[in-house]
Amino acid sequence: MTQPFASLGRRRFGLGLAAAFSGLGVAACATRAPAGPTAAGYGPTLADPSGFLDLPRGFSYRVVSQFGDRMSDGNQVPDRADGMGCFALAGGRHALVRNHELSPSHVDAGAFRGHGDQGSAFDRLPDGRALPGGTTTIVMEDGSGRVLSQHLSLAGTIRNCAGGITPWGSWLTCEEDVTRAGSGVAQDHGWVFEVPAAAPGLIEPRPIRAMGRFNHEAAAVDPRTGIVYLTEDRDDSLLYRFLPERPGQLHAGGRLQALALVDRSRRDSRNWDEAMVPQGEWLPVRWIDLAGIDSPDDDLRLRGHQAGALRFARGEGIHWGDGECFFCCTSGGAAKLGQIMRYRPDSDGGKLQLFVESRSKTMLDFGDNLTVAPTGHLIVCEDQYTEVVANRLIGVSPDGRTYVLGALHAQTELAGACFSPDGRTLYVNTYSPARTLAITGPWHAFAA
């Protein structure tokens, strides 16, 4: 039986740095000024001699898997690594289940390039080739972090963006796509799939249809109740929850709902034109039952909002903490730079708080995937693109102050942040070319 520890978890950058850091441990050294954090964090980031990822003193990274590596099943590591979860396995091992956000046009960046695909796939192109989206699983040795094996674990899906771990040892991988059958593919897409972390190879792909069909982003499970909370990456998205008929058996069906505020005059959390959700205030919520959840017209969020559900600005990464969950709204806030929401369930429906709203690019710039560090701090992956340093790892203290944990010198996204079962290693992906990094350092030496 696997036991999950932490979850979560796009774009492109140049290939020129690959030889400099591929498979090597690279320590941070020469001084670099911090990019305007509001808390001291672990101190300033220091320039990486390979010019790739700056980290504070005492931290280092190594590449454990990358695009094009030959896996144990004979396939190759696909590109566009996104959300990811980490799970403890029996026998002194742990597993990373990693999403690959690939569209039908990205077949040449998938796992089967160079040879015919084998095994089960949810959907295929008209020429018979499996759609390239899906997941890979990396099995690692505890302590040493040595890679023991890698394999393809789900195939034939579209744009597997983020997802979430379950208390029963599986990864919920989410399609951020609503392509209909007949549009160059044979199946409707926009589903959540469940991938057991201990599966030794390709699983039989079965969409969890009761969780609805929409532009799924990420998922988090309340371990006390088995309720699944789901985000949606749209400018006018909703926050959903799935009430399973039988907790832990998601294919047995359940009820899908959307979050609304008890105060019916507040129906927009984005704060773009008016601050309807002030930072720090706890707001009582209610939940609205949804019908027509297969949503052939991709209007589930619109019908939900018409019924009173609260709008969010691009709901993305979500992570369950100590009796509560946090989720990012990538373009929320008056500055449209991002928000972090906090939800606490209770017998009356729960309460929602705007935990962080970014006021400047140095504070937080388009937060996406997030996880919780051993210290209880959040670690947020940015998903913004500029002509200078592209994206950072941002820490958030329990009182809502932000600090820079890492700065990436590449035009791509950091994604899929999750901790090893012993809490000593942060795993994180770079989106494209896909790489999975293991970051170690003095995680308990937080300075502020």
Disulfide bonds with the S-S distance in Angstrom:
none
